[in-house]
Amino acid sequence: MAAAAGVEGLLIDVAGARSPSVVKEHDQGSQRYWKRTEKRQWVLAYFIGNAILYASRAAMPVCVPAIAKEFSWDKTVSGSVLSVFFWGYASTQVLGGYLSDRFGGEVISMVAAVGWATITLLYPQLLYLFSSHDTCIRFVILCRILHGACQGVAFPAESSLVARNVKTDRTATYSIMHSGIKFGALLMGCFGSIVLVHLGWHTVFYTTGVAGLLWAAVMRIFFVRRKNIVSIKSLNGSNDEKKRPHLPWRILCRKTAFLSAIVAHVCNNNLFFIMFSWMPTYFHETYPDQKGWIFNVVPWLVSMPGSVLSGWIADSLIRKGTNVTLTRKIVEIVGMGGPVICLLLTDYTDSFVLALMAVSMGMFSQAFHNSGVLVVPQDIAPSFAGAVFGVMNMLGAIPGVVGVYLAGHILELTGSWAAVFHMTAVINTFGLLVFLMYGSAERIV
């Protein structure tokens, strides 16, 4: 009990504030949702935050060829450095959701940003810390795991925040916030590549790390407010806190709505991570004469409006009286079915332009997933959206290691991109069918 109190006290001291959502739980007053102006401010803040977060995540993949050349890393070492991020990322999803439901998503996001931004900023120095080649690699791998662990709490925190503070147009709000990850990937693919060429890989990490720390500072000053402080005594001893319900996992885990959402999310993430990790290599090997910045930028540029459009469509359908469950399924047909069609189309063309169009439309339609399965935790368990999303995203992180490795193994054995695309399409189709058959947006708890 004392240890728990210490952890809670540390979070209060670091943040200097208590989440408004938690204050509302301890107050006996009615729930207060964000007003329109507030909502716009939060959406902008998290759009920028997600962009910086994903730029931080993409910095190592962009810089690893230059780093590998300088430090004599082979492909096995480079692959290990890239993939271990997801072990840390998966490990903190549930914890991030629980803490966000308890303390507020904005507090957890801010504290986590200090962690992942600091690690990003220090990567160039960490690589020169040890003279021993093997020791340096082990330490970088450890830092990559910690980097992933800090970022692992971000999206459960965001899901919890939206579920607690947005009453109407929730899907659009979340999808616009989440589209920041596409913008971050776009920034790193375009400007990160330019910085890498002209200023060196060190500057890529320095710039991204500083941006992350600045975002955390802005969050602390303007969004996490001191007036919402709750005493540690009230956190650990109040009757209200004792009455706070716990998430009934046994009930939730028996519901097909929850299980089908997990299956669909895992299958979708398998496609997303394979496209994120291997598409540059596909274009480089298949169309070696084409400029890298084109195929590294265009798919992400196209995917951003897809995320925003999906939220607008979903909320419009709901406002017109369409059942929420049916809305989620309609959106997910585009989000998971569209990329399957686009992947298969790449087998039937030798044209770079047509292949780029197919991949870009695949990324555009994949962004609809943000307004489908990704919002289901807010539908089925709004009071525990952070924890539920954390479980779903923890399992969804597994393809970041297994799926990406398996794709590389298939390429090594067969040399066939068609084999990789067909495998990915089959898995994605399976996830879509499971969600269409068993998915639901009806509240469970």
C-alpha positions in Angstrom: 0.0 0.0 0.0 2.9 2.3 0.9 4.6 1.5 -2.4 1.4 2.3 -4.3 1.1 5.6 -2.5 4.7 6.4 -3.3 4.2 5.8 -7.0 1.1 7.9 -7.0 2.8 10.6 -5.1 5.7 10.6 -7.5 3.4 11.1 -10.5 1.7 14.0 -8.7 5.0 15.6 -7.9 6.5 15.2 -11.4 3.4 16.5 -13.1 2.6 19.1 -10.6 -1.0 18.5 -11.4 -3.9 16.1 -11.3 -5.9 15.3 -14.4 -9.2 17.1 -14.8 -10.9 13.8 -15.5 -9.8 12.4 -12.2 -10.9 15.5 -10.4 -14.3 15.0 -11.9 -14.4 11.4 -10.6 -13.7 12.6 -7.1 -16.1 15.5 -7.3 -19.7 14.8 -6.9 -20.6 17.2 -9.7 -21.6 16.2 -13.2 -19.2 15.3 -15.9 -17.8 18.3 -17.8 -16.8 17.6 -21.4 -14.5 19.8 -23.5 -16.2 22.8 -25.1 -15.6 23.4 -28.8 -12.6 25.8 -28.3 -11.1 23.5 -25.7 -11.5 20.5 -28.0 -9.7 22.3 -30.9 -6.8 23.2 -28.6 -6.4 19.6 -27.4 -6.7 18.2 -30.9 -4.0 20.6 -32.2 -1.7 19.8 -29.2 -2.0 16.0 -29.7 -1.7 16.2 -33.4 1.6 17.9 -33.0 2.6 15.6 -30.1 1.9 12.5 -32.2 3.8 13.9 -35.1 6.9 14.5 -32.9 6.4 11.1 -31.2 6.3 9.3 -34.6 9.2 11.3 -36.0 11.2 10.2 -32.9 10.2 6.6 -33.6 11.1 6.9 -37.3 14.5 8.6 -36.7 16.4 5.3 -36.1 15.0 3.6 -39.3 16.0 6.6 -41.3 19.4 7.0 -39.8 20.4 3.3 -39.3 22.1 2.9 -42.7 24.4 5.8 -41.9 25.0 4.6 -38.4 25.6 1.1 -39.6 28.2 2.3 -42.0 30.0 4.4 -39.3 30.0 1.7 -36.7 30.3 -1.4 -39.0 26.9 -2.9 -38.1 25.7 -5.8 -40.2 22.1 -6.3 -41.2 21.5 -8.6 -38.2 22.6 -5.9 -35.8 20.7 -3.2 -37.6 17.6 -5.4 -37.6 17.9 -6.1 -33.9 18.3 -2.5 -33.0 15.2 -1.6 -35.0 13.0 -4.5 -33.8 13.7 -4.4 -30.0 11.8 -1.1 -29.9 8.6 -3.1 -30.0 9.4 -5.2 -27.0 9.5 -2.1 -24.9 6.5 -0.6 -26.7 4.4 -3.7 -26.0 5.4 -3.9 -22.3 3.9 -0.7 -21.1 0.6 -0.5 -23.0 -1.6 -1.9 -20.2 0.3 0.1 -17.5 -0.1 3.3 -19.6 -3.8 2.7 -19.9 -4.3 2.0 -16.2 -2.3 5.1 -15.2 -4.1 7.2 -17.7 -7.5 6.1 -16.5 -6.4 6.9 -12.9 -4.3 10.1 -13.3 -5.4 11.5 -16.7 -4.0 10.9 -20.1 -2.5 14.3 -20.4 -0.3 13.8 -17.3 0.9 10.4 -18.5 1.6 11.7 -22.0 3.6 14.6 -20.7 5.7 12.5 -18.4 6.3 9.9 -21.1 7.3 12.5 -23.6 10.1 13.7 -21.3 11.4 10.1 -21.3 11.3 9.3 -25.0 12.4 12.8 -26.1 15.4 12.6 -23.7 16.5 9.2 -25.0 16.1 10.5 -28.6 18.3 13.5 -27.8 21.0 11.4 -26.2 21.3 8.7 -28.9 24.3 10.3 -30.7 26.2 10.5 -27.4 25.2 7.0 -26.3 26.7 5.5 -29.4 30.1 6.9 -28.5 29.9 6.1 -24.9 31.7 2.7 -25.0 34.8 1.8 -26.9 33.8 -1.9 -27.1 31.7 -2.6 -30.2 29.6 -5.4 -28.5 29.1 -3.3 -25.3 27.9 -0.3 -27.4 25.4 -2.5 -29.3 24.0 -4.0 -26.1 23.6 -0.5 -24.5 21.9 0.9 -27.6 19.5 -2.1 -27.6 18.7 -1.4 -24.0 18.0 2.3 -24.8 15.8 1.3 -27.7 13.7 -0.9 -25.4 13.4 2.0 -23.0 12.5 4.3 -25.9 9.7 1.9 -26.9 8.5 1.6 -23.3 8.2 5.4 -22.9 6.2 5.6 -26.2 4.1 2.6 -25.3 2.0 4.6 -22.9 1.2 7.4 -25.4 -1.8 6.0 -27.4 -3.6 4.4 -24.4 -3.2 7.8 -22.7 -4.7 9.5 -25.7 -7.6 7.0 -25.9 -8.4 7.5 -22.2 -8.3 11.2 -22.6 -10.7 11.3 -25.5 -13.1 8.8 -23.9 -13.4 10.9 -20.8 -13.6 14.4 -22.3 -15.3 14.2 -25.6 -19.1 13.6 -25.8 -19.9 14.3 -29.5 -17.8 13.8 -32.7 -15.5 11.6 -30.7 -14.4 9.6 -33.7 -13.4 12.7 -35.7 -11.6 14.1 -32.7 -9.6 10.9 -32.2 -8.9 10.4 -35.9 -7.5 13.9 -36.3 -5.3 13.5 -33.2 -4.1 10.2 -34.5 -3.4 11.5 -38.0 -0.4 13.2 -36.4 1.5 10.0 -36.7 1.2 10.1 -40.5 2.4 13.7 -40.4 5.3 12.6 -38.2 6.3 9.8 -40.6 6.0 12.3 -43.5 8.2 14.8 -41.8 10.9 12.3 -41.0 10.7 10.8 -44.5 11.1 14.2 -46.2 12.9 16.7 -43.9 14.6 14.0 -41.9 16.2 12.6 -45.0 17.3 16.1 -46.1 18.8 16.8 -42.6 20.5 13.4 -42.7 22.2 14.2 -46.1 23.2 17.8 -45.4 23.8 17.9 -41.6 24.4 14.3 -40.6 22.5 11.7 -38.6 23.4 13.3 -35.3 21.3 16.4 -36.1 18.2 14.2 -36.9 18.2 12.9 -33.3 19.1 16.3 -31.7 16.3 18.1 -33.6 13.6 15.5 -32.8 14.6 15.2 -29.2 14.5 18.9 -28.6 11.1 19.1 -30.3 9.8 16.4 -27.9 11.0 18.2 -24.8 9.4 21.5 -26.0 6.1 19.7 -26.5 6.2 18.3 -23.0 7.0 21.8 -21.7 4.0 23.3 -23.6 1.8 20.6 -22.2 2.9 21.3 -18.7 2.4 25.0 -18.9 -0.8 25.2 -20.8 -2.7 21.9 -20.4 -1.7 20.3 -17.2 -2.9 22.8 -14.7 -2.0 23.3 -11.0 -5.5 24.2 -10.1 -6.5 20.5 -10.6 -4.1 19.2 -7.9 -5.6 16.6 -5.6 -3.9 15.8 -2.4 -2.2 12.4 -2.0 -4.3 11.8 1.1 -7.5 12.0 -0.9 -6.0 9.7 -3.5 -5.2 7.0 -1.1 -7.8 7.4 1.7 -10.9 8.9 0.3 -14.2 7.0 0.3 -14.7 8.0 -3.3 -11.5 6.3 -4.3 -12.4 3.2 -2.5 -15.7 3.1 -4.3 -14.0 3.5 -7.7 -14.9 0.4 -9.8 -12.3 -1.9 -11.1 -12.3 -3.1 -14.7 -14.0 -6.5 -14.8 -11.5 -8.3 -17.0 -13.2 -11.7 -16.7 -16.4 -10.3 -18.2 -14.6 -8.3 -20.9 -12.4 -11.2 -22.0 -15.5 -13.4 -22.6 -17.1 -10.9 -24.9 -16.6 -11.5 -28.7 -16.7 -7.7 -29.2 -13.5 -7.3 -27.3 -11.8 -10.4 -28.7 -12.7 -9.6 -32.3 -11.3 -6.1 -32.0 -8.0 -7.5 -30.7 -7.8 -10.0 -33.7 -8.6 -7.2 -36.2 -6.1 -4.8 -34.7 -3.3 -7.4 -34.6 -4.0 -8.3 -38.3 -4.1 -4.6 -39.3 -0.9 -3.8 -37.5 0.8 -6.6 -39.2 0.0 -5.0 -42.6 0.9 -1.5 -41.3 4.3 -2.5 -39.8 5.2 -4.5 -42.9 4.4 -1.5 -45.2 6.2 0.9 -42.8 9.3 -1.3 -42.6 9.6 -2.9 -46.0 8.0 -0.6 -48.6 11.1 1.6 -49.0 13.1 -1.6 -49.7 10.5 -2.8 -52.1 10.6 0.4 -54.2 14.4 0.6 -54.0 14.9 -3.0 -55.3 12.0 -3.0 -57.8 12.5 0.5 -59.1 16.2 1.3 -58.4 16.3 4.4 -60.7 13.5 6.2 -58.8 14.2 8.9 -56.2 13.8 7.7 -52.6 12.1 10.8 -51.3 9.2 10.3 -53.6 8.2 6.8 -52.3 9.1 7.7 -48.7 6.8 10.8 -48.7 3.9 10.3 -51.1 2.2 7.4 -49.2 2.3 9.2 -45.9 1.1 12.5 -47.5 -1.9 10.7 -48.9 -2.7 8.8 -45.6 -3.2 11.9 -43.6 -6.5 13.1 -45.2 -7.6 9.4 -45.1 -7.5 9.5 -41.3 -9.4 12.8 -41.0 -12.0 11.8 -43.7 -12.7 8.5 -41.9 -13.5 10.3 -38.7 -15.8 12.7 -40.5 -17.6 9.9 -42.3 -18.1 7.9 -39.1 -19.5 10.7 -37.1 -21.7 11.8 -39.9 -23.2 8.3 -40.2 -23.8 8.2 -36.4 -25.5 11.6 -36.4 -27.8 10.5 -39.2 -28.9 7.6 -37.1 -26.7 4.7 -38.3 -26.0 2.1 -35.6 -22.6 2.6 -34.1 -21.6 -1.0 -34.6 -22.6 -0.9 -38.3 -20.7 2.4 -38.7 -17.5 0.8 -37.2 -17.8 -2.1 -39.6 -18.5 0.1 -42.7 -15.4 2.1 -41.9 -13.3 -1.0 -41.2 -14.2 -2.5 -44.6 -12.3 0.4 -46.1 -9.6 0.3 -43.5 -8.7 -3.4 -43.9 -10.2 -4.3 -47.2 -8.8 -1.4 -49.2 -5.1 -2.2 -48.4 -5.6 -5.8 -49.4 -6.8 -4.9 -52.9 -4.0 -2.3 -53.3 -1.3 -4.8 -52.2 -2.5 -7.3 -54.7 -2.6 -4.7 -57.5 1.2 -4.2 -57.1 1.7 -7.7 -58.6 0.0 -6.7 -61.8 2.1 -3.7 -62.8 5.7 -3.0 -63.8 5.1 0.8 -63.7 6.6 2.8 -60.8 3.8 5.3 -61.0 1.0 2.7 -60.8 2.8 0.8 -58.0 3.2 4.1 -56.1 -0.5 4.9 -56.6 -1.5 1.4 -55.4 0.7 1.7 -52.2 -0.5 5.3 -51.6 -4.1 4.3 -51.9 -3.4 1.4 -49.6 -2.1 3.8 -46.9 -5.0 6.1 -47.5 -7.5 3.4 -46.9 -5.5 1.9 -44.0 -5.9 5.2 -42.2 -9.7 4.4 -41.9 -8.7 1.9 -39.2 -8.3 4.9 -36.9 -12.1 5.4 -36.9 -13.0 1.7 -36.8 -11.5 -0.8 -34.5 -9.2 1.7 -32.9 -12.2 3.5 -31.4 -13.9 0.4 -30.1 -12.4 0.5 -26.6 -14.0 3.9 -26.2 -17.3 2.4 -27.3 -17.3 -0.8 -25.2 -15.6 0.5 -22.0 -15.6 4.3 -22.0 -14.6 4.6 -18.3 -11.7 2.2 -18.8 -10.8 3.1 -22.4 -7.1 3.6 -21.6 -6.6 0.1 -20.0 -8.7 -1.7 -22.7 -6.8 0.1 -25.5 -3.6 -0.8 -23.7 -4.3 -4.5 -23.9 -5.4 -4.3 -27.5 -2.3 -2.3 -28.5 0.1 -4.5 -26.5 -1.0 -7.5 -28.5 -1.1 -5.3 -31.7 2.6 -4.6 -31.2 3.6 -8.2 -31.6 3.6 -8.0 -35.5 6.1 -5.2 -35.2 8.6 -8.0 -34.2 7.1 -11.2 -35.6 5.5 -10.0 -38.8 8.3 -7.8 -39.9 10.9 -10.5 -39.2 8.7 -13.1 -41.0 8.4 -10.9 -44.1 12.2 -10.5 -44.2 12.6 -14.3 -43.8 10.3 -14.9 -46.7 12.2 -12.5 -48.9 15.5 -14.2 -47.9 14.2 -17.6 -48.9 12.1 -16.8 -52.0 13.2 -13.3 -53.1 9.5 -12.8 -53.9 7.7 -9.6 -52.9 4.4 -11.2 -54.2 4.7 -13.9 -51.5 5.0 -11.2 -48.8 2.1 -9.2 -50.1 -0.1 -12.3 -50.5 0.7 -13.5 -46.9 -0.1 -10.0 -45.6 -3.3 -9.8 -47.6 -4.6 -13.1 -46.3 -3.9 -12.2 -42.7 -5.6 -8.8 -43.1 -8.6 -10.4 -44.7 -8.9 -12.9 -41.9 -8.9 -10.0 -39.3 -11.6 -8.1 -41.2 -13.9 -11.1 -41.5 -13.6 -11.8 -37.7 -14.5 -8.2 -36.9 -17.4 -8.2 -39.4 -18.8 -11.4 -37.9 -18.3 -10.8 -34.2 -17.5 -7.1 -33.7 -19.7 -4.7 -31.8 -19.6 -1.2 -30.4 -22.2 -1.8 -27.7 -21.1 -0.8 -24.2 -20.0 -3.8 -22.1 -18.7 -2.1 -18.9 
